[in-house]
Amino acid sequence: MTKKTIKKAVIPVAGLGTRFLPATKAIPKEMLTIVDRPTIQYIVEEVVASGIEEVILITSAGKSAIENHFDYDFQLDTVLKEKNKTVLRDELANISNLIDIVSVRQKQPLGLGHAIWMARNVIGDEPFLVLLGDDLVRSPVPCCKQMIDLYNRVGESIVAIQRVPLSQTFQYGIVEGEETEHERTFKVRRMVEKPAPGTSDSDMAIIGRYLLMPEIFELLAKTTPGHGGEIQLTDALQALSNRRGMYAYEFIGRRYDAGDKLGYLKAIVDFALEHPDLGTAFSDHLNKKLSGNG
């Protein structure tokens, strides 16, 4: 059976960003900048670098700034042209032409599972990617591309994982499973959302990258709302795993939780240190601060 090509990616951006208040009172958390570009741009650039053709943003009220960021601004372009800001004009043109973007409104905050379900009519009967808007991954090969390459070998759904200390597993969705013949890949046996300490001996935590078969929509529709009336994605993932199998992939790269203040600061520092124009000067500044001379 021929595997369908992965062409679409869903990025849920409907959350309120309460962990970053008051900064996110009027600005979507996905638009908070890391050095010189918003978090969401890094996410979309990973998708583009992985060969995806279309992005579906799951939005909510107050998120229009995200859509505007990837749109063409005639007035701004005219001003930059008059001031002969050619480099900036080219950069903004590149952003607006990155990829085709569709927006779907999630009218009620009913959880991640519900947000993904909202994309069903745009996705149709195709496998697709899901990227969380505050999870950044830096790697030589884009994380999504790594997952697509694995999908081309196994032909089933995949969740990206990273190892975490057992003392922190209660903060994550956790995968239990067995090693396979594929490197860094495990066959999922069980998934549990934020297990109580001592109830799972697995250290394989799910991060914000998923490659899913379209059957997930049917299963999400049947999923009973859990805590807070939200539809949990993990419940539907477990059902999908039981139906046709699923793999967990320990991706190569470094992940930053940009939805957490400390993770966000770590991302800013690391990205700044590797910035081609700012890296050296920023490194000198940090060294002076650490030595007490700054």
N, C-alpha and C positions, 0 to 999 in steps of 0.2 A: 504494500500500500504506500503510495507516494505521500510524503509529509507535506503539509501546507506550509508555505513560507510565512515567516513572522514579518508582518508589514505594519502593525499598529501597536501603539503603546498608550496605556491609560495612566494619567498622573492625577491623583486626587489632591485637590488644593482647597477644599471647602472648609477646613478646620479654622477655628477662631484664633489659634495661636496664643492661648491664655498664658502660657509659660513665659512669654516675652512682653506681657503688658508692663508698662503703658506704651512701649514702643510700637506694639501692633494694634493699638486702638484705632488708628486710621490707615495703617499700612499693612498689607498682607505679610505674614511672616516669611512667605516665599520670596518676597521682594527685599528682605534685609540683605545688605550687600556683604560679600566676602571679597575684600580688597577693592575690586573695581567693577564687579558685576553681581547681580542678584543671585541668590541661591538657585532659583528656578532655572536660570540660564545654564548653569552647570549641568543640571539634570537633563534639560532638553539637548544640550550639546552631546551628552553621553548617548542619548537615543539616536541622534543623527550619525554619530561616529559608529554606531552599531548597525547601520543600514536600514533603520526604520523609516517609513514613508509618511506616516501620519500620527499625530499626537491628539489624544482626546483628553482635554482638561475637564475634570469634574469640579465645578466651581460653586460658589454661593454668593449671596449678596455681599457687596463690599470688596469683591475680588477683581474688579474690572482693570485694576492697575496691571495685573499679570497679562491679561489679553492685550492691553495697550502696549506693553513692553515689546511684544513680538509683532506689533502692527507697524505700518508705515505712517510717519508723521510728516505730512507735507509742509506744515509751517516750520517745524524745526529743521527739516532738510533745506528749506529755502534760506533760512538764517545762516546755516552752516555754509551753504554755497556762496552767499554774499560775502562771508568772512573768510572764504577760501580755506575752510577747515576740511581739506580733502580726506585726511586719514580718518577723522571722526565720521564723516559722511559715509565712507566705505564700511566702517565698522557697524554703523547703524543699519545700513542697507543689508549687510550680511545677516544681522539679527532678524530683520523682517522677512528675509528669504530663507531662513534656516530650514523650515519644514512646514507642511500643511498642518494647521491647528484647528480643531473643532472644540467648541465649548458646550458642555451639558450642565445644566443647573441642578444641583441637589438642593431641593427646597426645604428639607428638614434634616437636622443633624442626627441621622440614624445609624451612624457607624461606618467603618471602612468597608465592610461587606456590602452595605447598601450603596455606598458611593461607587463601587466597582459595578454593581448590578445596574446602575444608571447608564452605563455605557453599552448595554446589551444591543440596542438597536443600531449603534454605529459600528460595533465590532462584527455583529452577525455570526456566521458559523466559521470563525477562524480562531486559531490560537493567537495569543497576544501577550504583551508584556505589561506589567504594572510596576511603576516606580513611585515610591513615596517622596513627596516634595521636599522633605527636610533630611533625607538620607543621601549624603554625598559619598562617592567611592572614587578614589584616585588609584589608577592602575595602568600599566603599560598597554594592556588590552582592555577596552571598556568592559565593565562587569556584565552589561547586557550582551555584549558580543560573546563573552565567555559562555554565557547561558545559552545563547542561540546555537553556538557550536556544539554544546552538549546535547541540546534538543535534536540537532540533526543526526546524532548518534542513537539516542534513546527513544525519541518520538513521544515523550510524555511530559507532563507538567513538572516544573522545577521550582524549588524555593532556594534562594541564596541564603547561606548561613555563615556565621563566624563563631569561633570558640570564645566562650566567656567563662570567668570563674564561677564555680558552682554556687558561690555565695550570692551571685547576681542573677541567677537563672529565673528568679521570681519576677524579674522586670521584663521578660521577653516571652515570645512564643517559642517553645522548645520542641525540637525534633528528636525522636528516638528512631534508630534504624540500623541497618547493617551495611558494611562496606560492599562495593561492587567492583567489577573489573575495570571500571573507569576511574581514572585518577581523581582524588578529592571528591568522590561522589558516593552517596549513600542512598539505599532504597528505604523510603519512609515506611515505618511500621506504625508509628503513633505520633500525634502532634497534640500538645497541650499548651493552652494559653496561660502564661504566668503561673507556673506550678508552685504550690506551697513548698517551702524548704523541706528537703528530705523525701519528696514524693517522686523525684526523677533523678537518675544518676547521669543523665546526658548533659553535656556542656555545649550542645549545638543549638545556637540561637538564630532564629529567623530575623533577617534584616529586610529593609525596604525594597527588595527586588523579587519579582515573581514572574514566571512564564507559565501561563495557564491555558488549558484546553477550554473551548467554549461551553462545555457542559457545566462549568462553574456557575453560569447564570441560572440554569435550572435548579441547581442545588442551593444557591443563595435565595432563590424565591421560596424555597421550602424551609429555610433556616429560621428557627424560632428566635425572636429577639431575646437577648440576654440582659446583663446588667445595664441599667440606664435606658432600657428599651432599644439598645443598639444591636444591629445584626453583625455578629462576629465573623470575620473572614476565616479564622482558624477552624471553626466548626464546618464550614463548607469545604475547606481544604481537606480536612480529614475524610469527609464523605467522598470527595473526588478521589482521594488516595485509595479508599476502599473499593471504589468502583473500577478504576482502571490503572492504578499505580501512580506513584509520584517519586521524584528524586530530590534529594537535598545536595546542593553543591557548595563546597567551601571555596569561595571565590578567591582569586589572587588579587590583592590590593589592600588599601587601607580605607576603612569606613569612618565617616564622621557623622555623628548625630547632631545636625545643625538645628534641630528642634529643641535642643537642650543648651542652656547658656554656656556651660563649660565646653561641651562639644563644639559649639559655634565658635568660641574663642580659640580652641585648638585649631579649627579649620582656618581661621583668619591668620594665625601665626604661621602655620605650615604653608598655606598658599602664598602668603606674602614673602616668605623666605625663598620660594622658588619663582617668584615673579621676575621676569627678565629685566625690568627697569628698576624695580625697587628692592630686589632681594639682597644685594650686597649692602646697601645703606641700612636696611632694616636689620640685617644680621649684626652690623656694627653697633647699632643702637641697642639691641638686646644684650650684646656682650658688655657694653658699658653699664647698662642697668644692673646686670648680674654681678659685675665687679664693683658696683657701688660708685662708679664714676659718671653715671648718666643723670 
